[in-house]
Amino acid sequence: MKAIVQDRYGPPETLTLADVDAPVPAAGEVLVRVEAAALNAYDWHVMRGDPRLGRLAMGPSRPRARIRGRDFAGRVEAVGAHVRTVRTGDAVFGDLGDANGAFAEYVCVPETLVAPKPANLTPQQAAALPLAGVTALLGLRDVGQVEPGHRVLVNGASGGVGTLAVQLAKVLGATVTGVCSTRNVDLVRSLGADHVVDYTRDDFTRDTRRHDLVFDLVGNRSLTALRRALTPTGTLVLSGGGVYRGGSLVGPIRLIARGRLVAPFVRHRIVTLTAAPGRQHLDTLRAHAEAGRLTPVIDRTYPLHEVPDAIRYLEGEHARAKVVVTI
Ligand SMILES: NC(=O)c1ccc[n+]([C@@H]2O[C@H](COP(=O)([O-])OP(=O)(O)OC[C@H]3O[C@@H](n4cnc5c(N)ncnc54)[C@H](OP(=O)(O)O)[C@@H]3O)[C@@H](O)[C@H]2O)c1
């Protein structure tokens, strides 16, 4: 099968289209013919091995997983022994997690990591949901504990996670403020944001409006500034952010580590987020999508052999919502 492989850390040029053996489903796994895959910031972090501290998990000298990509949608081609919940021919979507491998014609995945594709979404739209959608869902609902009437601010509202977070915060009954640049103001408003702050003109941390939850997806502001935007007992959810700056030891981990250090000593809740894939969350996203409450926005679509260009575009941190690969 064709796949985008990588044998050393580096820029998009280190990714190549290669012929590799198609995977064979083990017990409890399903083989999926991939129709679409989506990019996430995670993919360029693994591609570059950045931050270097992350290589403890990603692989010390090169990516442990040779094929890049996590999110996919496609059709089940075969099932391994003891698979009970998925059948050959099912349309599914999912996130391969740290195993990676989605930028390929076939993936093998534990049945617990796939769910039926939302019936009303194209494979491209469905592939755009898993990692970004689960991040938004867990950040707002579980970690952020958003309740109806809460005021929620999403910093990075026009990105892959942010466009879904704005919609999910509305589903949870919040009053939503989205932060983005001028060209994305209309998009963020169209997703349901009650207020939009154009960061090229206004500084949300200097605004008089205070928020019960600040969901930070950019990592470009200090803890002090982010906390200024909170009510006295508000919650700050830190999830990462940032662009490649020629190599870094800790990158976005710095702000997250500072948040953890400060958290025990302040009245604000400062919490960090690690989105783990799983069927239960995919089922929740599907229900929202099929009810018309959650619609992924796709910025650009690339063919498989152009994944290096797609990652080059995404790692600039100005993609408008999701970048998707059609296979
Ligand atoms: N902790 C976890 O488990 C987890 C899971 C998923 C993602 N993440 C992290 O979450 C972050 C966001 O992910 P993503 O997929 O949404 O990334 P993304 O799609 O690459 O985000 C791009 C967006 O960031 C916006 N942006 C850039 N600079 C900004 C600024 N100064 N203020 C406000 N918005 C700005 C851009 O808007 P403009 O073009 O309008 O500037 C663009 O729409 C990433 O760093 C990712 O690593 C963490």
The ligand as a MOL file (V3000), in Angstrom:
LIG
                    3D

  0  0  0     0  0            999 V3000
M  V30 BEGIN CTAB
M  V30 COUNTS 48 52 0 0 0
M  V30 BEGIN ATOM
M  V30 1 N -3.3470 18.7360 24.9160 0
M  V30 2 C -3.8730 17.9940 23.9430 0
M  V30 3 O -4.2540 16.8340 24.1390 0
M  V30 4 C -4.0260 18.6200 22.5880 0
M  V30 5 C -4.7980 17.9740 21.6180 0
M  V30 6 C -4.9510 18.6060 20.3820 0
M  V30 7 C -4.3150 19.8080 20.1470 0
M  V30 8 N -3.5420 20.3600 21.1050 0 CHG=1
M  V30 9 C -2.8370 21.6110 20.8660 0
M  V30 10 O -3.7990 22.6360 20.7140 0
M  V30 11 C -3.2670 23.6260 19.8610 0
M  V30 12 C -4.3170 24.0440 18.8560 0
M  V30 13 O -4.5540 22.9530 17.9660 0
M  V30 14 P -5.2660 23.2410 16.6030 0
M  V30 15 O -5.4080 21.9290 15.9140 0
M  V30 16 O -6.4730 24.0540 16.8060 0 CHG=-1
M  V30 17 O -4.1390 24.1140 15.8690 0
M  V30 18 P -4.2670 24.9210 14.5010 0
M  V30 19 O -5.4330 24.4320 13.7290 0
M  V30 20 O -2.9260 24.8570 13.8600 0
M  V30 21 O -4.5230 26.4050 14.9850 0
M  V30 22 C -4.4470 27.3900 14.0120 0
M  V30 23 C -5.2090 28.5770 14.4790 0
M  V30 24 O -4.4800 29.2630 15.4980 0
M  V30 25 C -4.8740 30.6200 15.4050 0
M  V30 26 N -3.9210 31.5510 15.9790 0
M  V30 27 C -2.6300 31.7430 15.6240 0
M  V30 28 N -2.0980 32.7280 16.3630 0
M  V30 29 C -3.0890 33.1760 17.1920 0
M  V30 30 C -3.1610 34.1830 18.1900 0
M  V30 31 N -2.1120 34.9450 18.4970 0
M  V30 32 N -4.3330 34.3470 18.8500 0
M  V30 33 C -5.4080 33.6050 18.5620 0
M  V30 34 N -5.4100 32.6450 17.5990 0
M  V30 35 C -4.2530 32.4340 16.9280 0
M  V30 36 C -4.9800 30.8600 13.9140 0
M  V30 37 O -5.9210 31.9180 13.7100 0
M  V30 38 P -5.5490 33.1730 12.8120 0
M  V30 39 O -5.1030 32.6300 11.4600 0
M  V30 40 O -6.8130 33.9440 12.7830 0
M  V30 41 O -4.3970 33.8440 13.5260 0
M  V30 42 C -5.4470 29.5490 13.3350 0
M  V30 43 O -6.8060 29.5320 12.9830 0
M  V30 44 C -2.0240 23.0140 19.2060 0
M  V30 45 O -0.8700 23.6260 19.7150 0
M  V30 46 C -2.0650 21.5820 19.5820 0
M  V30 47 O -0.7770 21.0410 19.7580 0
M  V30 48 C -3.3850 19.8040 22.3170 0
M  V30 END ATOM
M  V30 BEGIN BOND
M  V30 1 1 1 2
M  V30 2 2 2 3
M  V30 3 1 2 4
M  V30 4 1 4 5
M  V30 5 2 4 48
M  V30 6 2 5 6
M  V30 7 1 6 7
M  V30 8 2 7 8
M  V30 9 1 8 9
M  V30 10 1 8 48
M  V30 11 1 9 10
M  V30 12 1 9 46
M  V30 13 1 10 11
M  V30 14 1 11 12
M  V30 15 1 11 44
M  V30 16 1 12 13
M  V30 17 1 13 14
M  V30 18 2 14 15
M  V30 19 1 14 16
M  V30 20 1 14 17
M  V30 21 1 17 18
M  V30 22 2 18 19
M  V30 23 1 18 20
M  V30 24 1 18 21
M  V30 25 1 21 22
M  V30 26 1 22 23
M  V30 27 1 23 24
M  V30 28 1 23 42
M  V30 29 1 24 25
M  V30 30 1 25 26
M  V30 31 1 25 36
M  V30 32 1 26 27
M  V30 33 1 26 35
M  V30 34 2 27 28
M  V30 35 1 28 29
M  V30 36 1 29 30
M  V30 37 2 29 35
M  V30 38 1 30 31
M  V30 39 2 30 32
M  V30 40 1 32 33
M  V30 41 2 33 34
M  V30 42 1 34 35
M  V30 43 1 36 37
M  V30 44 1 36 42
M  V30 45 1 37 38
M  V30 46 2 38 39
M  V30 47 1 38 40
M  V30 48 1 38 41
M  V30 49 1 42 43
M  V30 50 1 44 45
M  V30 51 1 44 46
M  V30 52 1 46 47
M  V30 END BOND
M  V30 END CTAB
M  END
